[in-house]
Amino acid sequence: MLVTVRLFAGLRERAGGRREVAIELPEGARVADALAALDDVVGDCRVVMAVNRDYAAPDAVLAAGDELALIPPVSGGAGEPPPVVDGPLSLDALAARVRDPRAGAVVTFSGVTRDVPKLDYEAYAEMAGPVIAEIVAAAIARHGLCAAAAQHRVGEVALGEASVIVAASAPHRGEAFAGAHEIIDAIKARAPLWTREDGEWVEGTLPGPSASPAAGR
């Protein structure tokens, strides 16, 4: 059976500039089999996989005509600001990172402190960073985004200042809005981040792959 594999960024360069390749696989083949068939391209690169724009695990079964997207890390690389930041966030800088000649829409979101003088944020940064990167990569694949990025602030965030920012670009506004919406909801649900208001920790949900968005600001 024939499966189309889409490649991005460094993977595309490893494949000689090709944005997609078609590979022949036996019936019942899994995502891991496709990765093995493209070992000369993927090698030791960490990737997020998506089948027909839905996040997929290595043991997911493929069917003829499926589109498999292989996306390398999108945040935290050399020269890129980390997803978790101790200090003010710049929405303009984040939007600039996702601009693309193919994009007809760039959507941004900024979550700011409201009603109280300040909020305090704490994160398990070593885990929150990779989780946010995975969330962004999955949204790119699922919604056909040109690019996306997100950052969350830790420490004290004063009234009116941003604690989390998201930017997404796509050929059309619908995909850009949907991608940005998915990213912020998933960060709230899955990233190990905590909020303290007036000296008390805000109760939310246990973070995890299937968690629902946490309560709080």
Backbone as numpy.savetxt, mean C-alpha at the origin, in Angstrom:
# Nx Ny Nz CAx CAy CAz Cx Cy Cz
-2.05 -23.60 -19.63 -2.90 -22.42 -19.63 -2.01 -21.18 -19.63
-2.55 -20.09 -20.17 -1.78 -18.85 -20.31 -2.21 -17.85 -19.23
-1.23 -17.29 -18.54 -1.46 -16.29 -17.50 -0.64 -15.04 -17.82
-1.26 -13.88 -17.69 -0.55 -12.61 -17.90 0.01 -12.11 -16.58
1.28 -11.76 -16.56 1.93 -11.26 -15.35 2.33 -9.81 -15.57
1.82 -8.91 -14.74 2.16 -7.49 -14.82 3.35 -7.21 -13.91
4.26 -6.36 -14.39 5.50 -6.05 -13.66 5.61 -4.55 -13.45
6.18 -4.16 -12.32 6.28 -2.75 -11.97 7.70 -2.40 -11.52
8.04 -1.13 -11.69 9.28 -0.56 -11.16 10.50 -1.42 -11.48
11.24 -1.83 -10.44 12.47 -2.58 -10.64 12.26 -3.91 -11.33
11.11 -4.55 -11.11 10.83 -5.82 -11.79 10.69 -5.61 -13.29
10.06 -4.49 -13.66 9.92 -4.19 -15.08 11.29 -3.99 -15.72
12.19 -3.34 -15.00 13.53 -3.11 -15.53 14.28 -4.44 -15.69
14.10 -5.35 -14.72 14.76 -6.65 -14.81 14.25 -7.46 -16.01
13.01 -7.16 -16.43 12.42 -7.89 -17.55 12.66 -7.15 -18.87
13.65 -6.30 -18.89 13.99 -5.60 -20.13 13.02 -4.52 -20.51
12.31 -3.96 -19.52 11.38 -2.87 -19.78 9.97 -3.31 -20.09
9.73 -4.61 -20.10 8.37 -5.10 -20.40 7.45 -4.88 -19.21
6.27 -4.33 -19.45 5.30 -4.09 -18.39 4.51 -5.35 -18.05
4.45 -6.28 -18.96 3.76 -7.54 -18.70 4.36 -8.65 -19.54
4.25 -9.85 -19.04 4.72 -11.03 -19.79 3.64 -12.10 -19.70
3.57 -12.94 -20.70 2.63 -14.07 -20.71 3.43 -15.34 -20.45
2.96 -16.15 -19.49 3.65 -17.40 -19.19 2.67 -18.57 -19.29
3.19 -19.69 -19.71 2.39 -20.90 -19.83 2.59 -21.73 -18.58
1.47 -22.10 -17.93 1.52 -22.88 -16.70 0.57 -24.06 -16.82
0.82 -25.15 -16.09 -0.10 -26.29 -16.12 -1.40 -25.98 -15.39
-2.46 -26.67 -15.72 -3.74 -26.50 -15.02 -3.53 -26.75 -13.53
-4.18 -25.93 -12.71 -4.06 -26.07 -11.26 -2.84 -25.40 -10.68
-2.07 -24.70 -11.49 -0.88 -24.02 -11.00 -1.26 -22.92 -10.01
-0.34 -22.62 -9.11 -0.57 -21.61 -8.08 0.32 -20.39 -8.31
0.07 -19.36 -7.53 0.87 -18.14 -7.64 2.35 -18.45 -7.45
2.65 -19.33 -6.50 4.05 -19.70 -6.25 4.70 -20.32 -7.48
3.92 -21.05 -8.27 4.46 -21.65 -9.49 4.82 -20.57 -10.52
3.98 -19.53 -10.57 4.28 -18.43 -11.48 5.54 -17.70 -11.04
5.70 -17.52 -9.73 6.91 -16.87 -9.22 8.15 -17.69 -9.58
8.03 -19.01 -9.44 9.15 -19.88 -9.78 9.49 -19.79 -11.26
8.47 -19.68 -12.10 8.69 -19.58 -13.54 9.37 -18.27 -13.92
9.23 -17.26 -13.07 9.84 -15.96 -13.32 10.98 -15.66 -12.36
11.64 -16.72 -11.90 12.71 -16.54 -10.92 13.82 -15.65 -11.44
14.05 -15.66 -12.75 15.11 -14.82 -13.31 14.76 -13.34 -13.22
13.47 -13.03 -13.08 13.03 -11.64 -12.93 12.84 -11.28 -11.46
12.16 -12.15 -10.71 11.84 -11.85 -9.30 13.07 -12.02 -8.42
13.77 -13.15 -8.58 14.96 -13.40 -7.78 14.67 -13.30 -6.30
15.46 -12.49 -5.57 15.28 -12.34 -4.12 14.46 -11.10 -3.76
13.81 -10.49 -4.75 13.00 -9.29 -4.49 11.72 -9.65 -3.75
11.41 -8.92 -2.69 10.14 -9.11 -1.98 9.03 -8.50 -2.83
7.93 -9.24 -3.00 6.83 -8.75 -3.81 5.49 -8.97 -3.12
4.54 -8.12 -3.46 3.15 -8.31 -3.10 2.46 -8.83 -4.35
1.65 -9.89 -4.19 0.98 -10.50 -5.33 -0.51 -10.17 -5.33
-1.06 -10.01 -6.54 -2.49 -9.79 -6.68 -2.96 -10.51 -7.94
-4.08 -11.21 -7.83 -4.68 -11.91 -8.97 -5.98 -11.20 -9.34
-6.05 -10.71 -10.57 -7.22 -9.97 -11.02 -7.57 -8.84 -10.06
-6.51 -8.17 -9.59 -6.59 -6.99 -8.73 -7.08 -7.30 -7.32
-6.98 -8.54 -6.88 -7.26 -8.91 -5.50 -6.01 -9.49 -4.88
-5.67 -9.04 -3.69 -4.48 -9.51 -3.00 -4.50 -11.04 -2.91
-3.37 -11.68 -3.19 -3.33 -13.14 -3.27 -2.12 -13.70 -2.54
-2.31 -14.87 -1.93 -1.24 -15.58 -1.25 -0.52 -16.49 -2.24
0.68 -16.96 -1.90 1.44 -17.83 -2.82 0.70 -19.10 -3.21
-0.20 -19.60 -2.32 -0.88 -20.86 -2.63 -2.21 -20.66 -3.38
-2.51 -19.42 -3.79 -3.74 -19.16 -4.54 -3.66 -19.84 -5.91
-4.76 -20.51 -6.29 -4.81 -21.24 -7.57 -5.11 -20.27 -8.71
-4.39 -20.41 -9.80 -4.58 -19.57 -10.97 -5.45 -20.27 -12.01
-6.10 -19.48 -12.86 -6.91 -20.01 -13.95 -6.45 -19.37 -15.25
-6.77 -20.01 -16.35 -6.41 -19.48 -17.65 -7.00 -18.07 -17.83
-6.18 -17.15 -18.32 -6.63 -15.79 -18.55 -6.48 -14.88 -17.36
-6.05 -15.40 -16.19 -5.86 -14.56 -15.02 -4.76 -13.53 -15.25
-4.88 -12.41 -14.54 -3.83 -11.40 -14.53 -3.18 -11.41 -13.16
-1.90 -11.73 -13.11 -1.14 -11.75 -11.87 -0.23 -10.53 -11.85
-0.38 -9.70 -10.81 0.47 -8.52 -10.66 1.52 -8.79 -9.61
2.78 -8.48 -9.92 3.89 -8.62 -8.99 4.43 -7.23 -8.70
4.31 -6.80 -7.44 4.65 -5.42 -7.10 5.74 -5.41 -6.04
6.89 -4.79 -6.34 7.96 -4.68 -5.35 7.60 -3.66 -4.29
8.39 -3.57 -3.20 8.09 -2.60 -2.14 7.94 -1.19 -2.69
6.94 -0.47 -2.15 6.67 0.87 -2.67 7.01 1.97 -1.69
7.35 1.63 -0.46 7.66 2.64 0.54 8.89 2.19 1.32
9.59 3.19 1.86 10.69 2.87 2.75 11.96 2.47 2.05
12.03 2.60 0.73 13.24 2.25 0.02 14.28 3.34 0.15
15.46 3.11 -0.46 16.54 4.08 -0.38 16.09 5.42 -0.94
16.31 6.48 -0.17 15.96 7.81 -0.62 14.49 8.17 -0.45
13.67 7.27 0.05 12.25 7.54 0.25 11.95 7.72 1.73
11.07 8.67 2.06 10.69 8.85 3.46 10.02 7.58 3.99
10.25 7.23 5.24 9.64 6.02 5.81 8.14 6.21 6.02
7.37 5.09 6.08 5.92 5.21 6.29 5.56 5.75 7.68
6.40 5.53 8.68 6.15 6.02 10.04 7.16 7.12 10.34
6.64 8.30 10.70 7.48 9.50 10.82 7.30 10.15 12.19
8.41 10.53 12.81 8.38 11.28 14.06 8.63 12.74 13.73
7.56 13.44 13.39 7.69 14.84 12.99 6.58 15.21 12.03
6.49 16.48 11.65 5.42 16.96 10.76 5.39 16.22 9.42
4.19 16.06 8.87 4.01 15.41 7.58 3.77 16.45 6.50
4.18 16.14 5.27 3.99 17.06 4.14 3.12 16.39 3.10
1.88 16.87 2.97 0.97 16.32 1.97 1.44 16.67 0.56
2.01 17.87 0.39 2.51 18.27 -0.93 3.63 17.34 -1.39
4.54 17.01 -0.48 5.65 16.12 -0.83 5.15 14.72 -1.18
4.14 14.25 -0.43 3.60 12.92 -0.71 2.89 12.90 -2.06
2.14 13.96 -2.36 1.45 14.03 -3.64 2.45 14.06 -4.79
3.56 14.74 -4.59 4.58 14.80 -5.64 5.16 13.42 -5.93
5.23 12.56 -4.91 5.78 11.22 -5.09 4.91 10.33 -5.97
3.61 10.63 -6.06 2.71 9.75 -6.82 2.32 10.32 -8.17
2.81 11.48 -8.51 2.46 12.05 -9.82 3.06 11.20 -10.93
2.28 11.03 -12.00 2.67 10.12 -13.07 2.08 10.65 -14.38
2.81 10.58 -15.48 2.28 11.08 -16.76 1.00 10.37 -17.19
0.78 9.14 -16.70 -0.41 8.39 -17.07 -1.63 8.79 -16.25
-1.42 9.54 -15.17 -2.49 9.82 -14.20 -3.31 11.04 -14.60
-4.63 10.85 -14.63 -5.54 11.97 -14.84 -6.13 12.46 -13.54
-5.82 11.76 -12.43 -6.36 12.14 -11.13 -5.34 11.84 -10.04
-5.19 12.77 -9.11 -4.37 12.58 -7.91 -5.26 12.92 -6.72
-5.52 11.92 -5.88 -6.37 12.11 -4.70 -5.50 12.09 -3.46
-5.73 13.05 -2.56 -4.98 13.08 -1.30 -5.95 13.10 -0.12
-5.48 12.57 1.00 -6.26 12.56 2.23 -5.34 12.94 3.38
-5.85 13.77 4.28 -5.10 14.17 5.47 -6.00 14.02 6.68
-5.62 13.17 7.62 -6.35 12.99 8.86 -5.75 13.88 9.94
-6.53 14.83 10.47 -5.98 15.83 11.40 -6.62 15.72 12.77
-5.90 16.21 13.76 -6.42 16.26 15.13 -7.56 17.26 15.21
-8.67 16.86 15.87 -9.82 17.76 16.00 -10.35 17.71 17.43
-11.00 18.77 17.84 -11.74 18.87 19.10 -10.87 18.92 20.34
-9.65 18.42 20.29 -8.76 18.40 21.47 -7.46 19.12 21.13
-6.75 19.64 22.17 -5.50 20.38 21.91 -4.43 19.54 21.24
-4.42 18.23 21.55 -3.40 17.38 20.93 -3.79 15.92 21.08
-3.17 15.08 20.26 -3.24 13.63 20.39 -1.82 13.10 20.39
-1.62 11.99 21.10 -0.31 11.34 21.13 -0.42 10.00 20.43
0.51 9.74 19.52 0.50 8.48 18.77 1.75 7.67 19.08
1.54 6.37 19.23 2.65 5.45 19.42 2.52 4.34 18.37
3.65 3.83 17.90 3.62 2.78 16.88 4.67 1.73 17.15
4.39 0.52 16.75 5.41 -0.52 16.65 5.99 -0.34 15.26
6.92 0.62 15.15 7.36 1.11 13.84 7.95 0.03 12.96
8.70 -0.91 13.57 9.34 -1.95 12.77 8.32 -2.83 12.07
7.09 -2.90 12.63 6.03 -3.68 12.00 5.08 -2.79 11.21
4.79 -1.60 11.75 3.84 -0.71 11.10 4.32 -0.28 9.72
5.62 -0.03 9.58 6.15 0.39 8.28 5.90 -0.64 7.19
6.31 -1.90 7.37 6.04 -2.92 6.35 4.56 -3.15 6.11
3.72 -3.07 7.17 2.28 -3.26 7.00 1.72 -2.16 6.10
2.10 -0.91 6.35 1.61 0.19 5.52 2.09 0.03 4.08
3.34 -0.39 3.90 3.85 -0.61 2.55 3.06 -1.70 1.83
2.70 -2.77 2.55 1.92 -3.86 1.96 0.52 -3.38 1.59
-0.09 -2.57 2.47 -1.42 -2.04 2.20 -1.41 -1.19 0.93
-0.41 -0.33 0.80 -0.31 0.54 -0.37 -0.12 -0.29 -1.64
0.77 -1.28 -1.57 1.02 -2.11 -2.75 -0.22 -2.88 -3.18
-0.97 -3.41 -2.21 -2.19 -4.14 -2.52 -3.23 -3.23 -3.18
-3.33 -1.98 -2.71 -4.29 -1.03 -3.29 -3.89 -0.67 -4.72
-2.60 -0.54 -4.98 -2.14 -0.24 -6.33 -2.59 -1.35 -7.28
-2.41 -2.60 -6.85 -2.78 -3.73 -7.70 -4.28 -3.84 -7.87
-5.03 -3.68 -6.77 -6.47 -3.91 -6.82 -7.21 -2.85 -7.65
-6.73 -1.61 -7.59 -7.47 -0.52 -8.25 -6.77 0.00 -9.50
-5.68 -0.64 -9.92 -4.98 -0.20 -11.12 -4.42 1.20 -10.99
-3.88 1.53 -9.81 -3.32 2.87 -9.58 -1.99 3.02 -10.30
-1.68 4.25 -10.67 -0.35 4.54 -11.20 0.68 4.51 -10.07
0.31 5.06 -8.93 1.19 5.08 -7.77 0.37 5.45 -6.54
0.93 5.16 -5.36 0.28 5.53 -4.11 1.33 5.57 -3.01
1.04 6.30 -1.95 1.95 6.41 -0.83 1.16 6.82 0.40
1.71 6.50 1.59 1.05 6.86 2.84 2.10 7.02 3.93
1.82 7.90 4.87 2.68 8.10 6.02 1.82 8.32 7.27
2.30 7.83 8.41 1.63 8.07 9.69 2.64 8.67 10.66
2.19 9.65 11.40 3.06 10.35 12.34 2.97 9.72 13.73
4.04 9.74 14.47 4.04 9.32 15.86 4.47 10.51 16.72
4.20 10.38 18.02 4.49 11.48 18.93 3.29 12.40 19.09
3.55 13.62 19.53 2.48 14.58 19.79 2.05 15.28 18.52
0.72 15.27 18.26 0.17 15.93 17.07 -0.85 16.97 17.54
-0.55 18.23 17.32 -1.38 19.32 17.83 -2.66 19.49 17.03
-3.61 20.23 17.60 -4.89 20.52 16.96 -4.66 21.07 15.55
-5.35 20.46 14.57 -5.27 20.92 13.20 -4.11 20.35 12.40
-3.19 19.64 13.07 -2.05 19.05 12.35 -2.39 17.63 11.90
-1.70 17.18 10.85 -1.99 15.86 10.28 -1.26 14.75 11.03
-2.01 13.67 11.28 -1.41 12.48 11.89 -1.20 11.39 10.85
-1.96 11.42 9.76 -1.82 10.43 8.70 -2.16 11.08 7.36
-1.39 10.76 6.32 -1.64 11.31 5.00 -1.55 10.18 3.97
-2.36 10.32 2.91 -2.41 9.33 1.84 -2.49 10.06 0.51
-1.82 9.52 -0.49 -1.93 10.06 -1.85 -2.01 8.91 -2.83
-2.87 9.04 -3.83 -3.03 8.00 -4.85 -3.27 8.64 -6.20
-2.62 8.10 -7.23 -2.84 8.60 -8.58 -3.32 7.47 -9.47
-4.16 7.81 -10.44 -4.73 6.81 -11.35 -5.15 7.50 -12.64
-5.37 6.74 -13.70 -5.83 7.35 -14.95 -7.16 8.08 -14.78
-8.05 7.56 -13.88 -9.37 8.15 -13.68 -9.64 8.37 -12.20
-10.53 9.31 -11.90 -10.76 9.71 -10.51 -11.37 8.59 -9.67
-12.21 7.74 -10.27 -12.86 6.68 -9.50 -11.86 5.76 -8.85
-10.88 5.32 -9.63 -9.86 4.42 -9.10 -9.00 5.12 -8.05
-8.68 6.40 -8.29 -7.85 7.14 -7.34 -8.57 7.30 -6.00
-9.86 7.67 -6.04 -10.63 7.80 -4.80 -10.74 6.46 -4.08
-11.06 5.40 -4.84 -11.22 4.08 -4.22 -9.92 3.59 -3.60
-8.80 3.81 -4.27 -7.51 3.38 -3.74 -7.15 4.11 -2.47
-7.31 5.44 -2.47 -6.99 6.21 -1.27 -7.89 5.82 -0.10
-9.17 5.60 -0.38 -10.13 5.20 0.65 -9.73 3.86 1.25
-9.36 2.91 0.41 -8.95 1.59 0.90 -7.70 1.69 1.77
-6.75 2.50 1.35 -5.49 2.60 2.08 -5.71 3.15 3.48
-6.45 4.25 3.62 -6.63 4.83 4.96 -7.43 3.90 5.86
-8.46 3.24 5.32 -9.25 2.32 6.14 -8.40 1.13 6.60
-7.56 0.62 5.69 -6.72 -0.54 6.05 -5.65 -0.15 7.07
-5.08 1.04 6.95 -4.09 1.48 7.93 -4.72 1.54 9.32
-5.92 2.11 9.40 -6.61 2.20 10.69 -6.92 0.82 11.25
-7.20 -0.15 10.38 -7.59 -1.47 10.84 -6.40 -2.38 11.14
-5.31 -2.24 10.39 -4.26 -3.26 10.44 -2.94 -2.82 11.04
-2.60 -1.54 10.92 -1.28 -1.11 11.38 -1.24 -1.01 12.91
-0.17 -1.49 13.54 -0.05 -1.41 15.00 0.30 0.01 15.46
-0.75 0.83 15.55 -0.64 2.23 15.96 -1.66 2.50 17.05
-1.29 3.35 18.03 -2.18 3.62 19.16 -2.29 5.11 19.39
-3.48 5.54 19.84 -3.78 6.95 20.06 -4.07 7.21 21.54
-3.45 8.26 22.08 -3.74 8.66 23.45 -4.32 10.07 23.46
-5.49 10.19 24.10 -6.19 11.47 24.19 -6.45 11.80 25.65
-6.02 13.00 26.07 -6.19 13.43 27.46 -5.64 12.39 28.44
-4.51 11.80 28.08 -3.85 10.85 28.96 -4.40 9.44 28.94
-5.44 9.20 28.14 -6.05 7.87 28.06 -5.89 7.31 26.65
-5.58 6.01 26.58 -5.46 5.36 25.28 -6.85 5.11 24.69
-7.02 5.50 23.42 -8.30 5.33 22.74 -8.47 3.87 22.38
-9.60 3.27 22.79 -9.86 1.86 22.49 -10.31 1.71 21.05
-9.71 0.74 20.35 -10.10 0.48 18.97 -10.32 -1.00 18.76
-9.69 -1.57 17.75 -9.80 -3.00 17.46 -8.41 -3.62 17.44
-8.36 -4.93 17.61 -7.08 -5.61 17.49 -6.64 -5.58 16.03
-5.42 -5.08 15.75 -4.98 -5.02 14.36 -4.72 -6.40 13.80
-4.94 -6.54 12.50 -4.71 -7.82 11.85 -5.22 -7.77 10.43
-4.94 -8.79 9.62 -5.34 -8.78 8.21 -6.83 -8.64 7.98
-7.67 -9.15 8.91 -9.12 -9.11 8.69 -9.82 -8.15 9.64
-9.05 -7.31 10.35 -9.66 -6.41 11.32 -10.45 -5.33 10.62
-11.47 -4.82 11.32 -12.23 -3.71 10.79 -11.58 -2.42 11.24
-11.87 -1.26 10.59 -11.23 -0.02 10.96 -11.41 0.30 12.43
-10.33 0.76 13.06 -10.33 1.07 14.49 -11.12 2.33 14.77
-11.63 2.41 15.99 -12.33 3.61 16.40 -11.32 4.70 16.73
-11.80 5.93 16.87 -10.91 7.01 17.24 -10.69 7.96 16.10
-9.83 8.98 16.35 -9.60 10.02 15.35 -8.49 9.59 14.41
